[in-house]
Amino acid sequence: MVEKTGKKKNKPGIAVILSGLVALAMVLVFTYLAVRTAIFFTAPYNWYEKLVAFFLLLAETFVIMHSFGYFLNIYHVLRHGKPQKSSLPETTFALSEYPPVAILVASYHEPLEVLTDTLTCFYNLTYPNKQLYFLDDTRYELPGWDKEEITLYRKQIDELCRDMGVHLFRRRWRGAKAGIINDFMEFIDGREKEGYEFTANGNRPRQGAEKYLAVFDADMNAFPDFVEPLVARMEADLKLAFIQTPQYYSNFEHNRVARAAGLQQAVFYEYICEGKSLSDAMFCCGTNVIFRREAFLDVGGFDESSVTEDIATSYKFHSKGWSSAYFNKVCAFGMGPEDLGAYFKQQFRWALGTTGLGREMLFRFLKNPGALPFRQWWEYFLSGTHYFVGWAFFTMLMCPVLFLILDIPSFFAKPEIYFLVFIPYLLLSLSVFFLTLERRQYALKDLVVGQLLLGMSFPVFMKASLLGFLGYRGTFGITPKGRSLSLPMVDLWPQVLVCMLSAAALVWGVNRLIYEPDSTLALVMNSFWCLYHLLILSTAVFYFNQPEGG
């Protein structure tokens, strides 16, 4: 997420104008879809041309549905105009009492220097009635690790927690992060099992189970005032199960991959999260979040059946009548992925878990559509299908190549009508996207960088979404930190191959322009898209695949 310097006064008139543009964009989105569908059914295609045209129409329909969902969230936020029910002002609420809060961080063999920074920030939290817990999920018994090295690491963790006054919890490994938090919940509720190890540290003795749980990843550093406003909001609304806050990457300014990844996060943590919050459909993102312990007990803890246990657990909260909230203020910072290998690993895990959960949501909807209101189903549908964008982008990459090289048309049966609706749809959609984010003080060039990284990730999204839809669960893995390495080009073969195909198609398209004057419009536009895709992918590959790029 971009660090926003200064405050820009958003005049009500500007919000009204933007709301009108967003509403018009939503109308044009479906106008374009209607015209594209009509062209598809009326075009005199052969069967194989019809097949290619069908996949392109399917890809565009996917993009249009998600664009509509994004614009709808923006529209709700702009039209709301005042602090939403599920958001918080930036001032700290006054608390007459301070209910006990457990500050949790679960870690799997994270670097000691990262943990030192995190626990130091926990120690500096200003909330008076807190207990600090380090949930050490490192598998010390795994074969292949250097025995002396891992023994020393365990000893250093023990010393760090003792010096910082942080309680230390260990158990027999199972279920990764969701598993250890669930086991810890059992422990603080007095249901201790064989294999649980607890070391009490610090001067403040525990006085029973805490009312709230603030959960962080091991590399997330909370600001000192993280807890107070969130607890005040939870105390004011007894139906709130959790409040999510955004993530900010502290290596944003020093590493180009982390910067682009942070800019992607920014798009999500602005209007999308605020819109989901207005629909009471905000889901947990796994870190920088505070939970109500009562709600946790009500749903039986974290859902351990998904790699993205946070979203799956959010569904459990919503289906049992609990609410969720989003606080759009940076309250913690951490480390983003610093090279393509780390970024792809992170995105694969997110895409696999989210798509797998989307598959489960589909089954649950078909079985019991009344389990959630439509607005919540709609937001879960958008989230659960988001990573199919890789397939949509790949289809759009290949269609101009197929036309220029094999003369397989996909949408140019009636180019005049097509352009009549395509150009307004494209220009207005892009304008709304950039103008609304500019209103939140994001620069155009920064947003473009984020979209470049997203575009070159299509092979990762394709693989992960397919496996997730087929029910493959995968395994948890931490995102590597503290290093930046180039990927060998062989690991980027899908991107390189598409670049080569686009370049070849572009050359062939120019050749056809010389000898086929009757197809000028179609050839020009398909050549343009090949050039556009070639620039996007080649620039992204060579820009992001640089060690320690900044």
N, C-alpha and C positions, 0 to 999 in steps of 0.2 A: 504494500500500500504506500502511496506517495505521502511524504510528510508535507502537510499543507501549512505554508507560512502565511501568517496574517489572516484577517477575517474580511471576507467580502460581503458587503451588504446586499442581500438578494431582495430587490424591490418586488412588492406584490405584483406589479404590472408585468414584470419579466416572467414571473411564475405563470401568470394567466396566458401570456403569449406562448410560452413553452408547452403548457397544457394543451393549447389549441393545436400546436404543431404535432404533439404526440398523438392526439386524437386523430388528426388527419393522416398521420403515418400509419396508424392501425387500420384506417379505412383503405388506404392505398395498398397495404399489405394483402388484404383479402381480395381487393380488386385485381391485383396482379395474379394472385393464385387462381382466381376464377378464369381470367383470360388464358393463363398458361394451361389450365385443365381443358378449356374449350379447344385450344389449338392442338393439344395432344389428341383429342378424340376426333377432330376433323381433318388432321393432316393425312395426306395419302402416302403413308409410310409402308415399307415392306415389313415383314415380321421381325427381322433382326433390328431394323431401324426403330420399330415400335418398342422393342425391348430396351434399347439404349435410351430412347426418349422417356420410357416409363421410369427407369432408374433415376434419370435426371429430374423428372417431375417429383419423384419421391424425395430426392435430396433437397430440392427447393421447398417442398412442403414442410420438411423437417425444419429447415432454417426459418421459414416463415412462421411456423408455430412457436418456435422459441423466441423469435424476434417479437412476436405479438405478446408473449408472456413478459418479456423484458420491458416493452413499452407500457404494458399494463401496470407493471410495478412502478415505473417512473410516473405514470399518470396518477396513480393513487397517492404517491408521495407529494407530488406537486399540488394536487387538488386538496390534500389534507390541510396543508398550509400552517398548521400549528403542531407543537410537540405531540407525537402520537401516543396512544395509550401504552404502547409497549416500548417506548423510548424513554430516555432519561435526560434531564437538563445537565449541563456541564458543571453545575454547582453541586457541591456535596450536600446531601440531605443531613439534617440534624437528627441524631439518634438519641432518644432518652435512655435506651438500654442497649447493650451490646451482646446479642446472643452469640454463643460459642460457634466459631467457624474453624473447620479443618482445612488447612492449605496442603494440597497433595501434589506431588510430582512423581510420576512413574518413569523409571529409567531402565534401559537395557544396555549396559556396557557403554554408556556415554563417556566422552573424554572428561577427565577429572577437572580440567580448567573450565569447561562448560558448566559442570555441576557446581563448581565453586561460585561462579557468577550468579547462577540461578538461586542457590540457597542464600547467598548474601542479600539478594533482592527480597527474598522471603523474610529474612531476619529484619529487614528495614521497613516492612509493612507497618503502617501506623495504627492499624486496627488493634485495640487493646486486648480483646478476648479471642485470641487465635492460638491454635496449636499447629505446629509445622511437622509434616510427615514426609519422609522420603521412602518411596516404595521401590526397593531395589529388586528388579526383575532379571538381573544378570544370571545367566545359566553357568554357574561356576563349575559344574560337573561335566560340561560338554567335552568330548574327546577332541583332540587336535589343538587345544589351546596350551600355551606354555604354562606349566603348573606353577612355577615360581612367579611368573608375571601376573597370573590371575589371582594368586594368593596375595601378592603385594597390592593389587588393585582393590581387593576386598578389604584389606587392612586400611588402605587409604580412605575408602568410603566410610568405614567405621570411625576413623579419626575425624574426618570432615564433619560428619553428623554430630559427633560429640562436641567438637569445637564450636559449631554453629548453634547448638541447642536444638537440633532437629531430631525428632523421633524416627527410628529406623525400623522398617517392616520388611521381612522376607518370608517366602513360602516355597513349597515345591512348585516348580514351574508348570503352568498350564494357561492356555487362553490369552497369552500376551497381556496387553494393557488392560483390556476389559476384564480379563481373568483376575489380575492382581488387585484391581480396584474392587471387584466383587468380593474377593477373599478378604480384603482389608475391611470392607463394610461388615462382613460377618464377624470379623475380629472385634471391631469397636462395639458391635451389638452383643458381645459376650459369647459368641458361638465359635470358640477357638477350635481349630482342627489340628490333627497331627501334621507337623512340618512347618507350622507357623512360628516365626521368630520375631520377637519385638524387643527393641532396646529403647527404653525411655531416656531421653536426654533433655537438658534444659532445667531451668529453675521453676517453671510453672507446671504443677502436677495436672494430669488429666482428671477431669471431673465428669466422666461419662461420655456418651456419644454426642458429638457436635450436631447442631441444628442444620448447618449449611456446609457444603463441600465446595471449595474452589479448586478446580483441576487445571493443571498446566502440563505441557510437554517439558521435557528436561532442558530444552534450550530456550525456553520462554522466560523472560525477566519482567516481573510485574513492577509497575510504578508504585511508590509508597502508598498512595491513596486508592489502590485498586478496590479494596473490599467495602469501604463505608457506603458509597452511593448504591452499590448493588444490593447490599443487605437491607438498606432502607427501602428500596423498591420491593424487595421480596417480602419485607415485613408489611408493606402497604397492600399487597395483593396476595392473598393466601392461596390462590389457584395457580400461581406461577411456579412451574417446575424448575425452570432454569432461565438465566439471562446470559446470552452470548455477547462477547465483545470481539472486535476485529483483531487481526494479526498485523504486525508491522515488522518488516525485515530490517535489522540494524545494519546489515551489509549491503543495503540498498544502493548506496552511493559509490561503493568500491568494487562491485562485481556486476558485470553486464547480465549474466544469467539471473542472479538474485534480483536485479533491478526489474528485468522484464517479468519475472515470476511475481514480484510484488505488485507490478502494474496490473497483471491479470487479477490478482487478489483484490485490487482496488475496485475494479469493475463489479466484482461480486459483493464486496463489503459496503458499497454505497447503496445504490437504488434497489438492487436485488434483495439484499437482506432487509432493508427498511420496508420494501413492499411485502416481503414474506411476513414480516412482523405485524404489519397492518392486517394481514389475513390470518393472524394467529397460526402461522405455518413455519415460523423460523425453526430451523433444526440446529442441533448442537454440532459444532465443528471440532470438538475433541480437546481443545485447549483454550485458555483464557475465558473460562466459563465458570459460573457458580450454580450449584444445584441445591435444591431443597431435599434434605435427607428423607423426609416423609414421602415425597414423591418417588424417590429412588426405591424405597421399601415397597411402595404400592405397586410398582411395575416389576419388581423382582430383580432390580439391578441392571447393569449394562447387558445388552444383547450380545452374546458371545458367538452368534452364528454367522456374523459378517465381519469382514476386514474393516469396514467402515461402521464400527459398532455405535459410533456417536449418532449417525443418522437413523440407524435402526432403532436405537433406544428412544430417539425423539418421536418416532411413530408410536411407540408404546405409550409414551406420555400423552400424546394427542388423542390416541384411541381410548384412553381412560379418562378423558375430560380435563386433563391438565393443560395449562397455557404455557406459552414460551414468549420470550422477549429478546430484543436486540438493542444494545447500547452502542451507538455509532460514535465512539470516541476511543482513540488508541490508549489502552490501559496497560499494555505489555508489549515487549519487543523481543525478537528472536533472530535466529539465523536462517536465511533462505538457502536453497540449493545453489551451489557455486560453480557447477559445470553441468553439461548436458547429461552426463551419466547419472548424476544425483537427481537432476530435474526429471528425467524420464522415469527413474525408479519411483519417485514420489508420485508422479502423474499416473503411472501404471497402477499403483496401489489404490489411489483414489478412484480411478476409472473402473477398476475391477470391482471394488466393493460397492460403489454407487450403482453401477449397472446391475450387479447381482441383486442389490436391494430393490431396484426398479422392477426387476423380474418378480420378486416376491410381492411387491406392491400390486402388480397387475393381478396376480392370483388372489390376493386378499380383496381387491376391489371387486373382482368377478364373484367371489364367494360372499362378500358382505359389503355392498356399496354404501350402506348406511352407517358404516363404522366411523366415517369422517364426513364433515360437510364438504360440499363440492369445492369450495375455495381451497381447502387443505389438500384434497386429492389432486387438484390442478397443480399446486406447487410441488407436491411430491412427484407428480408425473414429469414436470419439467426437470427437476433435479435428477430423477432416476434415468432419464433418457439423454441427458446432456452430452455424455461422452460418445454417443453415436455420431457426433459432429465429425469425427474422423472419417467415417464412411461417406458422409455427405460431401465433405471437402474433397475426398479422393475421387468421387464421381464427377464433381465439377472440374477437377484437374484433368480427367481423362476424356471428357466429352469433346472439347475442342481439338484434342490430339486425334481422336477417332475421326472427326469430320475432315480435318486437313489432310490426314494421311490416307484414310480408307473411304472418305466421302460418305460417312454415315451421319446424317443430320439428326439433331436432337430437338431443336426448337425453332428452326428458321423456315418453317413452312409458310408463315405469314409474317415476315420481318417488320413490315410497317406497323401492324397492330401490336406486335411484340414490343417494339421500341416505344410506342405511344404510352404504354403502361409501365415498361421496365425502367426507363430513365427517371420519371417522377418518383417511383418507388425507391430506386437506388439512392438518388440524391437526397430525398427527404429522410430516409432511414439513417444514412450516414450523418446527415446534419443533426438530427435529433440525438444520435449517439454521442457525437463530439460536443455539441452545445450543452447538453445536460451535464456531462462530466466536466466541461470547462467551468460550469457554474460551481462545481465543487473544487475548482482550482487545479485541474489536471491539464497539462499541456498536450497539444496535438501530437507532437513528436514522441512524447513518452507513451501515449496510448498506442501509437503505431508500433513501437518497439514491443510492447506486450502482445499485440496481435500477431507480430512476426513469429515470436516464439510459439504461440498457440498454433499457428498454421503449420509450422514444421514438425509438430508433434503428432500429425495425423496417423502415422503407422503405430505409435504407442496406443493411441485411443482405439484404433481399429482392432488390434489384438486384444486389448483388455476388455473392450465392450463385448466382443464375440465370446470370449471365455466367461465373462460375467453372466451373459445372457444364457449360456449353456449350463450354468450352475457351478462352474469352477470357483472355488473359494480362495485359493492362494494362501500365502503365508505372510506374516507381518515382517517388515524389515525397516530399520531406521534409515532416514535419509542421511547419507554421508555428509560430514561437515568439516570445515577447516582445511579443505584442499580443493584445488581447481586443476583438472586434467583435461586434455583434449581426447575426444573419442577417435579411434581409428576410423577412416572413411568406410571401411567394410561394415562398421556398425551403423552407418548412415546410408546403407545401400538403397533403401526405398526412396529417400529424398533425392539422392544422386541420380537414381534411375529415372524418376519423374522429371528431373531437370533435363536429363539427356533427351528424353522423349519430347518434352516441350520444345527444346532447342531444335530438334530434327523436324518437328511438326511446323515450327515457325519458318524454317528455311523452305520446306516444301510448300507452305502456304504462300510465301512470297513468289515462288515459282508458278504456282497456280494463278496468282493474281495477274501475272504477265500473259498467260495463255488462256485464261477463262474469264473474260470480261463480263459475262452474263451473271456471274456469281459474286460480284465485287463486294456487296454488303456483307454477305455471310462470311466470305473469306477474310475481310478486314476485321470483323468482330472476333472471329475465332482466332485469328493471328494475334489480335490484341490480348485476348485472354491467355494465350500461350506465353506471350511476352511477360504479362503481368505475373503469372504463376512462376515463370522462370526466375524473374527478379526476386520475388518473395522467397522462394526456397533457396536459391543460390546465396542471396544476401544473408539469410538466416543461418545457413550452414557455416559460412565462413566468418560471420560476425560472432556467433555464439560459441563456436567450437574453438575457442582460444583460451589457453590456460591463463588464469589470473587476469582475465579481461576486465577492464574497468572504464 
